[in-house]
Amino acid sequence: MQTINWQQFGLKKDPYDTLPLIEGGDLNIKDAFIGREKERNFLDSIFNSSKNICLTICGDVGVGKTSLTNFHKFIWKYNITQKNKLLFSFRREIEATKYLLNKQSFILEIIASVLREIKLLSPELIKNPLLSKLNKIIDFTQSLTINAGISALGFGGDIGVQKITEQPMRFTTATLEEYFSELLKFIKSNKINGLNYEGLIIHVNNFDVVLNNPEDKKQTIAFFNEIRDMLQIPDVYYLFLGPNNFFKDIISTQQRVKSIFYQTPLKISALSKTEILQAFEKRMNLLKSEDVKDFIKPVDDDVIFKLYDLYSGDIRSIMSAIRSILGQYSDQVARTLSVNEAMVLLGKERWENIERMQLTTEQKQLLKFLASSDKFLSQKNVASLLNKARPNISQYYFKPLVQNNIIEVKEEKQRTPYYGLTTDFFPIKWIIESQKRLVTKINEKSNQLLLFSKK
């Protein structure tokens, strides 16, 4: 893949960056965020009517849960609408990892996140005796984990389970809870960046990841039981982000925990096609180079529609696919790619990935056969077509393609699995179809020339 020259499109930076919108990012979150009026009104309503919130925000990966939450925090942090009380928040969300899911580590991560934000906004406040003491505690716990060859509490790296339970023993849970209480009082009684705050928003992300493992799921349920008392502290607003089944499978399994949560999770669905087009248009306007009159759209709107259908509205996957397409773009003069051009380039990029997987010629031939088929195929179908034994088809042909996430079971008929391309590798169909169209055109032209010569 080539490095993409955004300047040739009249853009300063990548408008398809897959990272969520965030306060202080390359894109001004206030200007770049679009849509979600219904969800924003719901959040405003419960924040205005409550002194404490525990809410789950649920949805598929890539639909924009984090960007919505970051925008909501931004609005309430700076009172953009001039209607709300002010609530302090830190711009970087807490990441839900299996190593963080205990009360002591959770409190330390909150304290560290708040201190980092205060340093950014009002660095002079760090001289305050309380903040200075808390800063030393965070530095101390960080140095302990680094000296142990690990890095904990959101500072990066992997953490051994044994270490994460040993590290906080310097501070009892009661002591850490008191520190958190004192920090909350400080936020409410001191101006930060010239603003007076009435509470704190705590945003915990990526429960999608930890819930993939049954053991992590058990730990997550135990974690919410452990922090139950923290979740009831007045003037603290908790937002926990996870998959669609998050509330049902985690929160509602324990009545003591469920009772303190808002009983209806906020379900986030994909933006519409029109909204995604508007979002991209806004991003490109915000990133337009100062020395150009207008930018050139890298891809046609039909490309967005095609990718939207392929990825079921997952905006992160759509943006990643566009970057893959443009990484194959080799023209010296920038122009807007048509849907046919873009899909062929994406198929080419996916095939290059396949070439790096060290598959055999026979395995790649089978893959092309599957990609060329209009139907899903069983191993029996392929064995018959290739005149080979089914065990060979299963072990030698299908198994490596499944293991590399190139093909998967798409449906079952009478207990027989039928295979097709995964979403990630579906675009190789388009390059094969393009090759077929090219051959058809060549044959048509040859026939025309033949008829002409006969005349």
C-alpha positions as CSV (number, residue, x, y, z in Angstrom):
1,M,0.0,0.0,0.0
2,Q,1.3,3.4,-0.9
3,T,1.4,6.4,1.4
4,I,-1.6,8.6,0.7
5,N,-0.9,12.2,-0.3
6,W,-3.8,14.1,1.1
7,Q,-2.4,17.4,-0.2
8,Q,-3.2,16.4,-3.7
9,F,-6.9,16.3,-2.8
10,G,-6.6,19.7,-1.2
11,L,-6.7,18.3,2.4
12,K,-4.3,18.9,5.2
13,K,-4.9,15.6,6.9
14,D,-6.7,12.2,6.6
15,P,-10.5,12.8,6.8
16,Y,-11.0,9.0,7.2
17,D,-9.0,8.6,10.4
18,T,-10.8,5.7,12.2
19,L,-10.1,7.1,15.7
20,P,-13.2,8.4,17.5
21,L,-13.8,12.2,17.6
22,I,-12.3,13.6,20.8
23,E,-11.8,16.9,22.6
24,G,-8.4,18.3,21.4
25,G,-8.2,16.1,18.3
26,D,-7.3,17.1,14.8
27,L,-10.9,17.7,14.1
28,N,-12.8,20.1,16.4
29,I,-15.4,17.8,17.9
30,K,-17.9,20.6,18.2
31,D,-17.8,21.2,14.5
32,A,-17.2,17.7,13.2
33,F,-19.9,15.8,15.1
34,I,-23.3,15.3,13.3
35,G,-26.6,13.7,14.0
36,R,-27.7,11.7,17.0
37,E,-30.3,14.3,18.0
38,K,-32.6,11.7,19.6
39,E,-29.7,10.2,21.6
40,R,-28.3,13.5,22.7
41,N,-31.8,14.7,23.9
42,F,-32.1,11.5,25.9
43,L,-28.7,12.0,27.5
44,D,-29.4,15.7,28.2
45,S,-32.8,14.7,29.8
46,I,-31.4,12.2,32.3
47,F,-28.3,14.3,33.1
48,N,-30.5,17.4,33.8
49,S,-32.9,15.4,36.0
50,S,-30.4,13.5,38.1
51,K,-27.6,14.1,40.6
52,N,-26.1,10.7,39.8
53,I,-26.2,8.5,36.7
54,C,-25.1,4.9,35.9
55,L,-25.9,4.3,32.2
56,T,-24.9,1.7,29.7
57,I,-24.5,2.8,26.1
58,C,-24.7,-0.3,23.8
59,G,-24.2,-1.0,20.1
60,D,-22.2,-2.8,17.5
61,V,-18.5,-2.1,17.1
62,G,-17.8,0.9,14.9
63,V,-21.3,2.6,15.0
64,G,-20.0,5.7,16.9
65,K,-20.7,5.0,20.6
66,T,-17.4,6.6,21.7
67,S,-17.7,9.7,19.5
68,L,-21.3,10.3,20.8
69,T,-20.1,10.0,24.4
70,N,-17.1,12.2,23.8
71,F,-19.3,14.9,22.2
72,H,-21.8,14.7,25.1
73,K,-18.9,15.1,27.6
74,F,-17.6,18.1,25.6
75,I,-21.1,19.8,25.6
76,W,-21.5,19.4,29.4
77,K,-17.9,20.3,30.2
78,Y,-18.1,23.7,28.4
79,N,-21.8,24.4,28.5
80,I,-22.0,24.9,24.8
81,T,-25.8,25.0,24.8
82,Q,-25.9,27.5,27.7
83,K,-28.6,25.4,29.3
84,N,-26.7,22.8,31.4
85,K,-24.8,22.7,34.6
86,L,-21.1,22.1,34.1
87,L,-19.7,18.6,34.6
88,F,-15.9,18.0,34.5
89,S,-14.6,15.1,32.4
90,F,-11.3,13.8,31.0
91,R,-11.0,13.6,27.3
92,R,-9.4,10.1,27.2
93,E,-11.8,7.5,28.2
94,I,-10.9,4.7,30.6
95,E,-10.3,1.5,28.6
96,A,-12.0,-1.6,30.1
97,T,-9.3,-4.3,30.2
98,K,-9.4,-7.5,32.3
99,Y,-6.5,-6.1,34.4
100,L,-8.4,-2.9,35.3
101,L,-11.5,-4.7,36.5
102,N,-10.9,-4.4,40.3
103,K,-11.8,-1.5,42.5
104,Q,-8.4,-0.3,43.5
105,S,-7.1,-0.1,40.0
106,F,-10.3,1.5,38.8
107,I,-10.0,4.3,41.4
108,L,-6.4,4.9,40.6
109,E,-7.1,5.1,36.9
110,I,-9.9,7.7,37.5
111,I,-7.6,9.8,39.7
112,A,-4.8,9.6,37.1
113,S,-7.2,10.6,34.3
114,V,-8.5,13.6,36.2
115,L,-5.0,14.8,37.1
116,R,-3.9,14.5,33.5
117,E,-6.8,16.6,32.4
118,I,-6.3,19.3,35.1
119,K,-2.6,19.5,34.0
120,L,-3.8,20.2,30.5
121,L,-6.3,22.8,31.4
122,S,-4.9,24.5,34.6
123,P,-1.4,23.2,35.2
124,E,-1.0,25.7,38.1
125,L,-3.5,23.8,40.1
126,I,-1.2,20.8,40.4
127,K,0.6,22.8,43.1
128,N,-2.4,22.4,45.4
129,P,-1.5,20.1,48.3
130,L,-4.2,17.6,47.6
131,L,-3.4,17.3,43.9
132,S,0.3,17.3,44.6
133,K,-0.1,14.4,46.9
134,L,-2.3,12.5,44.5
135,N,0.2,13.1,41.7
136,K,2.9,11.6,43.8
137,I,0.8,8.6,44.5
138,I,0.1,8.0,40.8
139,D,3.8,8.5,40.0
140,F,4.7,6.0,42.8
141,T,2.2,3.3,41.6
142,Q,3.4,3.9,38.0
143,S,7.1,3.5,39.0
144,L,6.3,0.3,40.9
145,T,4.7,-1.3,37.8
146,I,7.6,-0.1,35.5
147,N,10.2,-1.5,37.9
148,A,8.3,-4.8,37.9
149,G,8.6,-4.9,34.1
150,I,5.0,-4.1,33.5
151,S,2.8,-1.0,33.0
152,A,-0.6,-0.7,34.6
153,L,-3.4,1.7,35.1
154,G,-3.7,2.9,31.6
155,F,0.0,3.7,31.1
156,G,0.4,1.0,28.4
157,G,1.7,-2.5,28.1
158,D,0.6,-5.8,29.7
159,I,0.0,-6.4,33.4
160,G,0.4,-9.7,35.1
161,V,-2.6,-10.7,37.2
162,Q,-0.5,-11.3,40.3
163,K,1.2,-7.9,40.0
164,I,-2.1,-6.0,39.6
165,T,-3.3,-7.4,42.9
166,E,0.0,-6.8,44.7
167,Q,0.7,-3.3,43.5
168,P,-2.2,-1.4,45.2
169,M,-1.5,-3.0,48.7
170,R,0.4,0.1,49.6
171,F,-3.0,1.8,49.8
172,T,-6.1,0.3,51.3
173,T,-9.3,0.4,49.3
174,A,-10.8,2.7,52.0
175,T,-7.9,5.1,51.6
176,L,-8.2,5.2,47.8
177,E,-12.0,5.8,48.1
178,E,-11.3,8.7,50.5
179,Y,-8.8,10.2,48.0
180,F,-11.4,9.9,45.2
181,S,-14.0,11.7,47.5
182,E,-11.5,14.5,48.2
183,L,-10.7,14.9,44.5
184,L,-14.4,15.1,43.7
185,K,-14.8,17.9,46.4
186,F,-11.8,19.7,44.8
187,I,-13.4,19.6,41.4
188,K,-16.7,21.1,42.8
189,S,-15.0,23.8,44.9
190,N,-12.3,25.1,42.6
191,K,-12.3,26.8,39.2
192,I,-10.7,24.7,36.6
193,N,-9.8,26.5,33.4
194,G,-11.9,29.4,34.7
195,L,-15.0,27.3,35.1
196,N,-17.0,26.0,38.1
197,Y,-18.1,22.4,37.9
198,E,-20.9,20.6,39.8
199,G,-19.8,17.1,39.2
200,L,-17.7,14.5,37.2
201,I,-18.4,12.4,34.2
202,I,-16.6,9.0,34.1
203,H,-16.5,7.3,30.7
204,V,-15.4,3.6,30.5
205,N,-15.0,2.2,27.0
206,N,-14.5,-1.1,25.2
207,F,-16.4,-3.7,27.2
208,D,-16.9,-5.3,23.8
209,V,-13.3,-6.6,24.1
210,V,-13.4,-8.1,27.7
211,L,-16.7,-9.8,27.1
212,N,-15.3,-12.0,24.4
213,N,-13.9,-14.3,27.0
214,P,-16.1,-16.3,29.4
215,E,-13.6,-15.8,32.3
216,D,-13.5,-12.1,31.6
217,K,-17.3,-12.0,31.6
218,K,-17.3,-13.4,35.2
219,Q,-14.7,-10.9,36.3
220,T,-16.7,-8.0,34.8
221,I,-19.8,-9.1,36.8
222,A,-17.7,-9.3,39.9
223,F,-16.2,-5.9,39.1
224,F,-19.6,-4.2,39.0
225,N,-20.5,-5.8,42.3
226,E,-17.3,-4.5,43.8
227,I,-17.7,-0.9,42.7
228,R,-21.5,-0.8,43.5
229,D,-21.0,1.7,46.4
230,M,-18.9,4.0,44.1
231,L,-21.7,4.1,41.5
232,Q,-24.0,5.7,44.0
233,I,-21.8,8.7,44.9
234,P,-23.7,12.0,44.2
235,D,-22.5,14.2,41.4
236,V,-20.7,11.4,39.6
237,Y,-22.1,10.4,36.2
238,Y,-20.9,7.0,34.9
239,L,-21.2,6.0,31.2
240,F,-20.2,2.4,30.4
241,L,-19.9,1.5,26.7
242,G,-20.3,-2.1,25.4
243,P,-22.0,-4.4,23.0
244,N,-25.7,-4.8,22.5
245,N,-26.0,-7.6,25.1
246,F,-24.0,-5.6,27.7
247,F,-26.8,-4.6,30.0
248,K,-28.7,-7.9,29.7
249,D,-25.7,-10.2,30.2
250,I,-23.7,-8.2,32.8
251,I,-25.7,-5.5,34.6
252,S,-29.1,-7.2,34.9
253,T,-27.6,-10.5,36.2
254,Q,-27.1,-8.9,39.6
255,Q,-30.2,-7.3,41.1
256,R,-28.1,-5.2,43.5
257,V,-26.2,-3.7,40.6
258,K,-29.1,-3.5,38.2
259,S,-31.1,-1.5,40.8
260,I,-28.7,1.5,40.7
261,F,-28.4,1.6,36.9
262,Y,-30.7,3.5,34.5
263,Q,-33.0,0.6,33.5
264,T,-33.1,1.4,29.8
265,P,-29.7,1.2,28.1
266,L,-29.0,3.7,25.4
267,K,-28.9,1.6,22.2
268,I,-26.8,3.2,19.4
269,S,-27.5,2.1,15.8
270,A,-25.6,3.0,12.6
271,L,-25.8,6.4,11.1
272,S,-27.9,6.6,7.9
273,K,-26.1,6.7,4.5
274,T,-27.0,10.4,4.3
275,E,-25.6,11.2,7.7
276,I,-22.3,9.4,6.9
277,L,-22.0,11.4,3.7
278,Q,-22.6,14.6,5.7
279,A,-20.0,13.5,8.2
280,F,-17.4,13.0,5.6
281,E,-18.2,16.2,3.8
282,K,-17.9,18.1,7.1
283,R,-14.5,16.5,7.9
284,M,-13.2,17.4,4.5
285,N,-14.4,21.0,4.9
286,L,-12.7,21.2,8.3
287,L,-9.4,19.8,6.9
288,K,-9.3,21.7,3.7
289,S,-6.0,23.3,2.9
290,E,-5.9,27.0,3.3
291,D,-4.2,27.5,-0.1
292,V,-6.9,25.8,-2.2
293,K,-10.3,27.0,-3.3
294,D,-11.9,23.6,-2.8
295,F,-11.0,20.0,-2.0
296,I,-11.4,17.0,-4.3
297,K,-13.6,14.2,-2.9
298,P,-11.4,11.1,-3.0
299,V,-14.3,8.8,-3.8
300,D,-17.8,9.1,-5.3
301,D,-20.8,9.0,-3.0
302,D,-21.8,5.6,-4.6
303,V,-18.6,4.2,-3.1
304,I,-19.8,5.2,0.3
305,F,-23.2,3.6,-0.3
306,K,-21.6,0.3,-1.6
307,L,-19.3,0.1,1.5
308,Y,-22.2,1.0,3.8
309,D,-24.1,-2.0,2.5
310,L,-21.1,-4.2,2.8
311,Y,-20.3,-3.2,6.4
312,S,-23.8,-2.7,7.6
313,G,-23.2,1.0,8.4
314,D,-20.0,0.4,10.5
315,I,-18.4,3.8,9.9
316,R,-15.0,2.7,11.1
317,S,-14.8,-0.2,8.6
318,I,-16.1,2.1,5.8
319,M,-13.3,4.6,6.6
320,S,-10.7,1.9,6.8
321,A,-11.8,0.5,3.4
322,I,-11.6,4.0,1.8
323,R,-8.0,4.3,3.0
324,S,-7.2,0.9,1.6
325,I,-8.7,2.0,-1.8
326,L,-6.7,5.2,-1.8
327,G,-3.5,3.3,-0.8
328,Q,-3.8,1.6,-4.2
329,Y,-4.3,4.9,-6.1
330,S,-1.4,5.6,-8.4
331,D,-2.6,8.5,-10.6
332,Q,-0.4,11.6,-10.5
333,V,-3.5,13.9,-10.8
334,A,-6.0,13.7,-8.0
335,R,-9.6,12.9,-9.0
336,T,-12.8,11.4,-7.6
337,L,-12.8,7.6,-8.0
338,S,-16.0,6.0,-9.4
339,V,-17.6,3.1,-7.7
340,N,-16.2,0.5,-10.2
341,E,-12.7,1.9,-9.9
342,A,-12.8,2.0,-6.1
343,M,-14.2,-1.5,-5.7
344,V,-11.5,-3.0,-8.1
345,L,-8.8,-1.2,-6.1
346,L,-10.2,-2.5,-2.8
347,G,-10.3,-6.0,-4.3
348,K,-6.7,-5.7,-5.4
349,E,-5.7,-4.6,-1.9
350,R,-7.4,-7.6,-0.3
351,W,-5.8,-9.9,-2.8
352,E,-2.4,-8.5,-2.0
353,N,-3.1,-9.4,1.7
354,I,-4.0,-13.0,0.6
355,E,-0.7,-13.2,-1.3
356,R,1.2,-12.4,1.9
357,M,-0.5,-15.4,3.7
358,Q,1.7,-18.0,1.9
359,L,-1.3,-20.0,0.6
360,T,-0.6,-22.7,-1.9
361,T,-1.5,-22.3,-5.6
362,E,-4.3,-24.8,-5.2
363,Q,-5.7,-23.0,-2.1
364,K,-5.8,-19.7,-4.0
365,Q,-7.4,-21.4,-7.0
366,L,-10.2,-22.7,-4.6
367,L,-10.5,-19.2,-3.2
368,K,-11.0,-17.7,-6.7
369,F,-13.6,-20.4,-7.4
370,L,-15.5,-19.6,-4.2
371,A,-15.3,-15.9,-5.0
372,S,-16.6,-16.5,-8.5
373,S,-19.6,-18.4,-7.4
374,D,-23.0,-16.7,-7.0
375,K,-23.9,-19.2,-4.3
376,F,-22.4,-20.4,-1.0
377,L,-20.7,-23.8,-1.4
378,S,-20.3,-26.9,0.8
379,Q,-17.2,-29.0,1.0
380,K,-19.1,-31.7,-0.8
381,N,-19.9,-29.3,-3.7
382,V,-16.2,-28.4,-4.0
383,A,-15.0,-32.1,-3.7
384,S,-17.3,-33.1,-6.5
385,L,-16.3,-30.2,-8.7
386,L,-12.6,-30.8,-8.2
387,N,-12.9,-34.6,-8.1
388,K,-11.1,-34.8,-4.8
389,A,-11.8,-36.7,-1.5
390,R,-13.8,-34.6,1.0
391,P,-11.2,-35.1,3.9
392,N,-8.6,-33.5,1.6
393,I,-10.9,-30.7,0.8
394,S,-11.6,-30.1,4.5
395,Q,-8.0,-30.2,5.8
396,Y,-5.9,-28.9,2.9
397,Y,-8.3,-26.5,1.2
398,F,-10.9,-25.1,3.6
399,K,-9.1,-25.2,6.9
400,P,-6.4,-22.6,6.1
401,L,-8.9,-20.3,4.4
402,V,-11.1,-20.4,7.5
403,Q,-8.1,-20.0,9.9
404,N,-7.0,-16.9,8.0
405,N,-10.6,-15.4,8.2
406,I,-11.0,-15.4,4.4
407,I,-14.0,-17.7,4.3
408,E,-16.6,-18.6,6.9
409,V,-19.8,-20.6,7.3
410,K,-22.6,-18.5,5.9
411,E,-25.6,-20.9,6.3
412,E,-26.5,-24.4,7.1
413,K,-28.8,-26.7,5.2
414,Q,-29.8,-30.1,6.7
415,R,-26.7,-29.8,9.0
416,T,-24.4,-29.2,6.1
417,P,-22.4,-25.9,6.4
418,Y,-22.1,-23.7,3.3
419,Y,-19.1,-21.4,2.9
420,G,-18.6,-17.9,1.5
421,L,-16.2,-15.0,1.7
422,T,-16.0,-13.1,5.0
423,T,-17.0,-9.4,4.9
424,D,-13.3,-8.4,5.0
425,F,-12.4,-10.4,1.9
426,F,-15.7,-10.0,0.0
427,P,-14.1,-7.3,-2.2
428,I,-12.0,-9.9,-4.0
429,K,-15.3,-10.7,-5.8
430,W,-15.3,-7.3,-7.3
431,I,-11.8,-7.7,-8.9
432,I,-12.8,-11.1,-10.3
433,E,-16.0,-9.7,-11.7
434,S,-14.0,-6.8,-13.2
435,Q,-11.7,-9.3,-14.9
436,K,-14.7,-11.2,-16.3
437,R,-16.1,-7.9,-17.7
438,L,-12.7,-7.1,-19.2
439,V,-12.6,-10.6,-20.9
440,T,-16.1,-10.1,-22.2
441,K,-15.3,-6.7,-23.7
442,I,-12.1,-8.1,-25.4
443,N,-14.2,-11.0,-26.8
444,E,-16.9,-8.6,-28.1
445,K,-14.2,-6.4,-29.7
446,S,-12.5,-9.4,-31.3
447,N,-15.9,-10.6,-32.7
448,Q,-16.5,-7.1,-34.1
449,L,-13.1,-7.0,-35.7
450,L,-13.7,-10.5,-37.2
451,L,-17.0,-9.4,-38.7
452,F,-15.4,-6.3,-40.1
453,S,-12.6,-8.3,-41.7
454,K,-15.1,-10.6,-43.4
455,K,-16.7,-7.6,-45.0
